[in-house]
Amino acid sequence: MGISVDSRERNKAFAQSLGVTFPILSDEAKTVSRAYDVLMPIIRWAKRVTFVIDKQGVIREVIKGGAAIDPAGALAACSIHKP
């Protein structure tokens, strides 16, 4: 049984609805979830985590759990860490 992952198009529409221009990952193969150690091994579902990563690839903010559902935290982190 596969776990539904939003498509790139759906994530792009979501980002546009928020007025943001940064990309939102669609990790259908779960390779990034594994790399960032957020994939729960038994059910193969990623934990709810938002990583704010700058243009140099540095993780600037990690938002976990229920707070990761609300995009306001990521938006605030992006405004704090603007170049």
N, C-alpha and C positions, 0 to 999 in steps of 0.2 A: 504494500500500500504506500503510495507516495503522498508526501505532504505538499499541499498547494503553496506555490511561491508566486508572487505577483510578477507578471511579465515586465519586460523593459518598457513597453508602451504604457502599461498601467502605472508603473513607477514614475515615468516621465509626466503623465497627466497629473499624478498626485503632487509632484514637485511644482508643476505649473499652477495648480490650485492653491498652493501655499505662497506662490510668488518667488520661489527660490530658483537659482540657476545652476546649483551644483547637482551632480548626478546621484541617484539613489540606486544602489546595487540590487540586481535581481540575481540571486545566487542559486540557480536551479540545480547545478551540479554539486552544490554544498562544499566546494573547494575552499572558498574564503571562510565559511563557517568553521571548517576544520582548522585552517591556518590560524585563525584568531581564537581558537579554543572555546567556541561558544556552541558547538554542536553536541547535543545530548546523545550519547552513543546508542542507547537502547531504542529510542523512538526516532532517531535521526532527524530531529527537529532542532532548529537553532533557538537558543535562548534569546529573549528580547534584549538586544543591546544596540546602542547607536555609537558608532565611532566617528568622531570629527577628525578628519585627516587633512593636513595642509598640503599645499602644492609640492612640497619637498618630500611628502610621504611620512611626515611625523604625526603620530597620534597626539592630538592636542586636548581631547576630551573623551571620556568614556561615560556613557549614560546607560544605566542598567535598569532592568525590571520595568515596573509600571511607568516610571519617568521616561523611559525610552519610547513609549507609545505616543506621547505628546511631542510633536515636533518643535514646540517652543524652546525646549532646552537646547536642541541642536542649533536652532536659529540664533539663540543668544550666544552660544559658544562660538559660532561662526563670526558673529559681529565682534566678539572680544578678540579673536585671533586673526583678524583681517591683517593682511600684509601692509 
